[in-house]
Amino acid sequence: FCTPCLQECLKPKKPVCGVCRSTLSAGSRALDLEKQIETTETTCNGCNKKMYLSKMRSHAASCSKYQSYIMEGVKAVTKEPLHNTRSFPNRFTFPCPYCSEKNFDQEGLVEHCKALHSMDAKQVVCPICASMPWGDPNYRSANFMEHLQRRHRFSYDTFVVVGAFLCPVLQDYDADEDDMMAQVLMRSLRDK
């Protein structure tokens, strides 16, 4: 959950989880869940390296074999073959819209802009939003720094990578939903 959604769940007199409707206590951590994540081992579907679930997110982001594993799932549900990957927008690294320095991940772009461009009032296009299928590549934010801090506090693709650990085809933004579901079912049977 993002903080605003979690705060909404905690507002009623008897707060409940937004997913399972279990009773919530404000300020209490799910220590049993944290312990389970820290002690449960899993294997990377790309390189077969064993690790704890707590390390999987960072591993998946840097494992080239895992990225290939994800792309296999994407290719399996894509209507047309992926001949030229250059025609697909890069959703992993971004240029600074102020100084055009390149190859920032989302968090790096936020930190770079906060450090070097916090006082720049020039209206610019958000390269992160522009790379998404729903993004408008011509929209200039009136206050880009505020936009970055509000809209990009967490990485959508990092969130998707966690989902992609369970369902690798989720990372394709343009895949047909019925094809994705069929592929997920096939992979879940195969990966048992």
C-alpha positions in Angstrom: 0.0 0.0 0.0 1.0 3.6 -0.4 0.8 5.7 2.7 -2.4 7.6 1.7 -4.3 4.3 0.9 -3.1 2.8 4.2 -4.2 5.9 6.1 -7.7 5.5 4.5 -7.8 1.9 5.8 -7.0 3.2 9.3 -9.6 5.9 9.4 -12.7 3.9 10.5 -13.3 3.2 14.2 -12.4 -0.4 13.5 -9.7 -0.3 10.9 -9.4 -3.2 8.4 -7.0 -4.3 5.7 -7.9 -3.0 2.3 -7.3 -6.5 0.8 -8.5 -9.2 3.2 -10.5 -7.0 5.7 -8.6 -8.3 8.7 -8.5 -6.0 11.7 -5.6 -3.5 11.7 -3.9 -1.8 14.5 -2.3 1.6 13.8 1.4 1.6 14.3 1.9 -2.1 14.7 4.2 -3.8 12.3 3.5 -7.3 10.9 6.5 -8.8 12.6 5.4 -12.4 11.7 5.2 -11.4 8.1 8.6 -9.6 8.2 10.2 -12.7 9.8 8.6 -15.0 7.2 9.9 -12.8 4.3 13.4 -12.8 6.0 13.5 -16.6 6.5 11.7 -18.0 3.4 14.0 -19.1 0.7 13.2 -18.9 -3.0 15.0 -19.5 -6.3 15.4 -17.0 -9.0 13.7 -18.2 -12.2 16.5 -16.8 -14.3 19.8 -17.8 -12.7 18.5 -20.4 -10.2 20.3 -18.6 -7.4 18.8 -19.3 -4.0 18.0 -16.3 -1.7 15.6 -15.1 0.9 12.4 -13.4 -0.3 13.6 -10.2 1.3 16.4 -10.1 -1.3 14.4 -11.0 -4.4 13.3 -7.5 -5.4 16.8 -6.1 -5.6 18.1 -9.3 -7.2 15.4 -9.4 -9.9 16.2 -5.8 -10.8 19.9 -6.6 -11.6 19.7 -10.3 -12.8 20.0 -10.3 -16.6 18.9 -13.9 -16.8 15.7 -13.0 -14.8 15.0 -10.2 -17.2 15.3 -12.7 -20.1 12.9 -15.0 -18.2 10.4 -12.1 -18.0 10.8 -11.3 -21.7 10.1 -15.0 -22.6 6.8 -14.6 -20.9 6.1 -11.3 -22.6 7.0 -12.8 -26.0 4.6 -15.7 -25.4 1.6 -13.4 -25.0 2.5 -10.7 -27.5 0.3 -10.9 -30.6 3.2 -9.9 -32.9 6.8 -11.0 -32.5 9.2 -8.5 -30.9 11.5 -7.8 -33.9 12.9 -4.4 -33.0 13.1 -3.7 -29.3 14.1 -0.1 -30.1 10.5 0.7 -31.0 9.5 0.1 -27.4 9.9 2.9 -24.9 12.6 2.5 -22.3 10.8 2.4 -18.9 14.0 1.7 -16.9 16.3 4.7 -17.4 15.4 8.3 -18.0 17.1 11.5 -19.0 17.0 14.6 -16.8 14.5 17.0 -18.5 16.5 20.0 -17.3 20.1 19.2 -18.2 19.6 16.0 -20.4 22.0 13.9 -18.4 21.1 10.3 -19.2 20.6 6.9 -17.7 18.9 7.7 -14.4 16.6 5.1 -12.9 13.4 6.5 -11.4 14.8 7.0 -7.9 18.1 8.4 -9.3 16.2 11.0 -11.4 14.3 12.1 -8.4 17.5 12.5 -6.3 19.3 14.2 -9.2 16.6 16.7 -9.7 16.2 17.4 -6.0 20.0 18.0 -5.7 20.6 20.1 -8.8 17.3 21.5 -10.1 15.1 22.1 -7.1 15.0 25.9 -7.9 14.4 25.5 -11.6 11.0 26.8 -12.5 11.1 25.8 -16.2 8.1 23.7 -17.2 9.3 20.3 -18.5 7.8 17.0 -19.6 8.2 14.2 -17.1 10.2 11.5 -18.8 8.9 8.8 -16.5 5.2 9.5 -17.3 6.0 10.1 -21.0 7.4 6.5 -21.2 4.1 4.9 -20.0 1.4 3.9 -22.4 -1.1 6.3 -20.7 1.5 9.1 -20.5 1.3 12.3 -22.6 4.7 13.0 -24.1 3.7 16.7 -24.6 2.3 17.4 -21.1 4.5 20.0 -19.2 4.1 19.9 -15.5 3.5 23.3 -13.9 5.7 22.2 -10.9 7.9 19.3 -12.0 9.7 19.0 -8.6 6.4 18.6 -6.8 5.1 16.2 -9.4 8.3 14.0 -9.0 7.9 13.9 -5.2 4.2 13.2 -5.3 3.8 10.9 -8.3 7.1 9.1 -8.3 7.8 8.4 -4.6 7.8 4.7 -5.5 8.8 3.0 -8.8 5.9 1.5 -10.7 8.3 -0.9 -12.4 9.7 -2.0 -9.1 6.2 -2.7 -8.0 5.6 -4.6 -11.2 8.8 -6.6 -10.8 7.5 -8.0 -7.5 4.3 -9.0 -9.3 6.4 -10.3 -12.1 8.2 -12.6 -9.8 4.8 -14.3 -9.4 3.6 -13.4 -12.9 6.3 -12.4 -15.3 3.9 -11.4 -18.1 2.6 -8.6 -16.0 5.5 -6.4 -17.1 4.1 -6.0 -20.6 1.8 -3.0 -20.6 0.4 -3.7 -24.0 -0.3 -7.5 -23.8 -3.8 -8.8 -24.3 -5.4 -9.5 -20.9 -6.9 -12.9 -21.9 -3.6 -14.0 -23.3 -1.8 -12.8 -20.2 -4.1 -14.9 -18.0 -3.7 -18.0 -20.1 0.1 -17.6 -20.0 0.0 -17.1 -16.2 -2.0 -20.3 -15.8 0.4 -22.2 -18.1 3.5 -20.9 -16.3 2.0 -21.6 -12.9 1.5 -25.3 -13.9 5.0 -25.5 -15.4 6.9 -23.8 -12.6 5.5 -26.0 -9.8 
